[in-house]
Amino acid sequence: MEEPVIAAKQPIAVDVVSGKNYFWCACGKSAAQPFCDGAHKGSSFTPVAYKAEADRKVFFCACKKTSKSPMCDGTHNKL
């Protein structure tokens, strides 16, 4: 099984817009972190869809090890 690339060891804060869809990079190779840019092509990874329920700041996982993808769960603190 392929392992994702750790893009960063801290979450990435994003101000999301209610009703908008976002596609989180699961492979860690995207140059547009935390979002997918298609860099996963040819791998077993696929982006994870996230639909914002409200205008607010959320914290997307950048270590790619979260158990609550695409949101950070603090796993980066154990790496």
Secondary structure, 3 states (H helix, E strand, C coil): CCCCCCCCCCCEEEEECCCCEEEECCCCCCCCCCECCCCCCCCCCCCEEEECCCCEEEEECCCCCCCCCCECCCHHHHC
